[in-house]
Amino acid sequence: MKIDILTLFPEMFAPLEHSIVGKAQEKGLIDITYHNFRENAEKARHVDDEPYGGGQGMLLRAQPIFDTMDKIAAKKPRVLLLDPAGRTFDQSYAEELAQEEELIFICGHYEGYDERIKTLVTDEVSLGDFVLTGGELAAMTIVDATVRLIPDVIGKEASHKDDSFSSGLLEYPQYTRPYDYRGMTVPDVLMSGHHENIRKWRLEQSLRKTYLRRPDLLENYTFSEEEKSIFQKILQEQERLEDK
């Protein structure tokens, strides 16, 4: 995958040179290039200006972005503009982006963008209902979440298929050695070696955790017959607890 990032602060992306994303670059699975669009600004290297019609703050000018985009050799890239008004990023969105061959990120600052920049864009993306000082942190988050889904980036494909949100549910609890730590022991089912019982336990724990912590995820979730049965059991248990 080829990734180009338009930013005023390329040095902010140092974390992407490490860990999983860094290793993916070393393996040649991804190629990340940073473009400081200030270098292409015509007006005394100014990338911002006052908005027509008045108003507070400054806007990112169109010219530096357009000229930088003209210099990027790309065939049919997915161009993402980091914007609080955009589509909210989630796991399914990451899975969608992981199928692309070319991604371009435009990281803005100031109060907003010249609207004409959006003619270059295929996706306006937001991390959530809050405002960051710039698009760099959001771009890093999206790159990290996306790159780890590319085949061969993580050794075992199953290692991310069980992640929270990948299945639509939160991930079940997990344990490692020692069996007993400060009086806290590993659930016996995980020590049983009975794979089917372990699978059912994990499914029940995922459903329970999702119901208790993120019930909104279940509103549009498609339950299998097995999951319906387990979920009914969870609801009955919760009702008994609330009645006490």
Secondary structure, 3 states (H helix, E strand, C coil): CEEEEEECCHHHHHHHHCHHHHHHHHCCCCEEEEEEHHHHCCCCCCCEECCCCCCCCCEECHHHHHHHHHCCCCCCCEEEEEEEEEEECCHHHHHHHCCCCEEEEECCCCCEECHHHHHHCCEEEECCCCCCCCCHHHHHHHHHHHHCCCCCCCCCCHHHHCCCCCCCCCCCCCCCCCCEECCEECCHHHHCCCHHHHHHHHHHHHHHHHHHHCHHHHCCCCCCHHHHHHHHHHHHHHHHHHHC
